[in-house]
Amino acid sequence: MITAARLKTRTVKDLAAMAKKKRVPGWHAMRKDELIKALVKHAKNQAARGAKRGKATGPEAAARSPNGKSDTKRRRRDRPRKRSLSPHAERRLREIKSKMATSKDLAIKSVAQGNGCTKDRLVVMVRDPYWLHAYWELTRSSIDRARAAMGQHWHGARPVLRLNEVTRNGTTSTATRIVRDIDIHGGVNNWYVDVQDPPNSYQLEIGYLAACGKFYSVARSNLVSTPQASSGDSFDHNWSEVAKDFDRIYAMSGGYEERESNHELKEIFEERLRRPMGDPMATQFGLGATTGDKREELNVEIDTELIVHGVTDPGAHVTLRGEPIHLRPDGTFAVRFNLPDRRHVLPVVASSSDGVEQRTIVLAVDRNTKVMEPVIRDLGE
């Protein structure tokens, strides 16, 4: 307990510091005797408030009910019991659980019921330098094995596509690096995967990833390599159907390379397109193209198109050779036109939406086509 006698032994500076710490009003203008009185009064008020709290919460003041039970026990008894869910809420809960189970189930219904497929397979195709297309068929037994293998981790596991980057160390050895895990869901059997930094080699795995980081792989894909970004891909090409450009997609996906993992890619293409996949000379032109038994003069015509593409502010105004260019919502644009044999000077002018700033980029492109003399080989040699 603070007393006036104790405080008189302190300096004015110490008393002022104590008053400041205890937030005594007006301490900075008080003299020593005033500081002592204020601190003593403050201490008495604090003691009185503490005594009141002790009476309200102390064991001697615990209220007893007529039957001898304390208020605490009575409050516990009087707490409202948890009510059971209404029929509507229970039905809604069952629907949510059913949707969660369906979203986790990667087995395609047709495969699970039996459509001639008795194995799991994951096939990846290259769509362009920045996109891969994954297609899978998984059986019911494989999903059941995954559930059993993951045990207690199955409840919190989620279906994913694991994107692996594959680099070659020498001619035979390879190194694999996990790029990322892509969340997927049941009810579908294909997925588009965006990749970066072409050219590069990738392999996908499909499976389940637990919250603790444990991953169970159900199937692994073929190895694919993306092409250079400047390989002349058409910006307005329609990728909606693989059949419209199957040879190019099959080649970029590694179909014509002699890899052990490419047999599933070949099977998928042959099943979906209903045509043999193999040597382009034999599958497209027949055996006569390779034997050369009957030969006619070869006619070849070559033409060239130029694609000018770029990006600017979505609200800008862009012209190419004085003609306006249509901008996409994100500000990107692409223009393609025929490129005859000569030098082409292409000014690209971009103006800001308010017309204050204007920038010009001039492209100079030369086309010089030379037709070489034909080479006739003697097939009898």
Protein Blocks (a to p, Z undefined) as FASTA:
>chain_A
ZZfklmmmpcfklmmmmmmmnopghklmpcfklmmmmmmmmmmmmmmmmmmmmmmmmmkl
pccdfkopafklmmmmmpccdddddfklmmmmmmmmmmmmmmmmmbdfklmnogoiabdc
dddddfbfkbccddddddfklmmmmmmmnmmmmmmpccdddddddddehjlbccdddfbd
cdddehiacdcdddehiadddddddddddfkopacdfbdcdddddddfklopafkbcfkb
mklmmmmmmmmnommpccfklmmmmmmmmmmnopacddfklmmnojmlmnomaccddddd
ddddddddddddfkbccdeehiacdddfkopacddddddddddddddddddfkomaccdd
dddddddddddddddddfkZZ
